[in-house]
Amino acid sequence: MSNFTNGSINVEPFRVGEHVHFVVDYKLPGSGMEQTMCLQNFDYITPTDAYKFVIADEVDLQKAVALVKQYDLTHKTQVYFSTVFAEMTPADVVEVMKQEKLNGIKLQLQLHKYIWHPSERGV
């Protein structure tokens, strides 16, 4: 069973068994929500959980890289970088991932925005 959180909720009280896994979205500065993030979650995650960083610009990207390194996330859990469509190019994110040797991070794309028109809803 997986649970999803926007990262502002402390996941520790909800880890009630070995089959509970979390996908935690960390809201970066570009979201305007970073101040609500629960940093204790970095201490409670496991290898079967995942952390996702949605990147809108260079500031977001640098912050995501810093957090990954500061909390050694690629050795604790699965890590995903996802770009905000039409705001940050996947190629720019990959270049930084290569420069920083972030081999343990997966790039995630909003495929529905590549397949259908980005404004299409319900697909």
C-alpha positions in Angstrom: 0.0 0.0 0.0 1.4 3.4 -0.9 0.5 6.8 0.5 1.1 10.1 -1.1 1.8 13.3 0.7 2.8 16.8 -0.3 5.6 16.7 2.2 4.0 19.0 4.7 2.7 16.1 6.7 4.9 14.1 9.0 4.9 10.5 7.7 6.2 8.8 10.8 2.9 8.3 12.6 1.4 6.7 9.5 4.2 4.0 9.2 2.0 1.3 10.7 3.5 -1.8 9.0 6.1 -3.1 6.6 3.7 -2.7 3.6 3.2 1.1 4.0 5.3 3.1 1.5 5.3 6.8 0.9 5.7 9.0 -2.1 6.6 12.4 -0.7 6.4 15.5 -2.9 8.8 18.2 -1.7 7.5 21.6 -2.6 10.5 23.7 -3.8 10.8 27.5 -3.7 9.0 28.0 -7.0 5.8 26.5 -5.6 5.6 29.1 -2.9 5.0 26.3 -0.4 8.5 25.3 0.7 8.0 26.8 4.2 5.4 24.2 4.9 7.6 21.2 4.3 8.2 18.7 7.1 12.0 18.3 7.2 11.7 15.4 9.7 10.4 13.2 6.8 14.0 13.0 5.6 14.7 11.0 8.8 11.7 8.6 8.4 12.0 7.5 4.8 13.1 4.1 3.8 14.4 2.5 0.6 10.9 1.5 -0.4 9.7 5.1 -0.2 10.2 7.8 -2.8 10.9 11.5 -2.7 9.8 13.7 -5.7 11.1 17.2 -6.4 9.0 19.1 -9.0 11.4 21.6 -10.6 10.2 24.9 -12.1 13.4 26.8 -12.5 17.2 27.0 -11.8 16.6 28.0 -8.1 14.4 24.9 -7.6 16.9 22.7 -9.3 19.8 24.0 -7.1 17.7 23.6 -4.0 16.7 20.0 -4.9 20.4 19.1 -5.5 21.4 20.6 -2.2 18.7 18.7 -0.3 19.6 15.4 -2.0 23.2 15.9 -0.9 22.5 17.3 2.5 20.3 14.4 3.5 22.1 11.8 1.4 18.8 10.9 -0.1 20.0 8.6 -2.9 21.3 6.2 -0.3 18.1 6.4 1.8 15.3 6.2 -0.7 14.2 6.5 -4.3 14.6 10.1 -5.7 12.8 11.6 -8.7 13.3 15.0 -10.3 10.3 16.1 -12.4 10.2 19.2 -14.5 7.3 21.6 -14.7 6.2 21.4 -18.3 7.2 24.4 -20.4 9.1 26.0 -17.5 12.2 23.9 -17.0 13.6 21.7 -19.7 14.4 18.1 -18.9 17.7 18.5 -20.8 18.8 21.3 -18.4 18.0 19.1 -15.4 19.8 16.1 -16.9 22.9 18.3 -17.5 23.0 19.3 -13.8 22.4 15.7 -12.8 25.4 14.7 -14.9 27.6 17.5 -13.6 26.7 16.7 -10.0 27.1 12.9 -10.6 23.5 12.3 -9.3 23.3 8.9 -10.9 20.8 7.6 -8.3 18.1 10.0 -9.3 15.4 9.2 -11.9 14.0 11.9 -14.2 10.2 11.9 -14.4 8.3 13.6 -17.1 4.6 14.6 -17.1 4.0 12.3 -20.1 0.4 13.3 -20.5 1.6 16.8 -21.4 3.8 15.5 -24.1 1.2 13.1 -25.5 -1.8 15.4 -25.3 -2.0 19.2 -25.4 -0.6 20.6 -22.1 -4.0 22.2 -21.2 -5.9 19.0 -21.7 -7.5 17.8 -18.5 -8.8 14.4 -17.5 -6.3 12.4 -19.6 
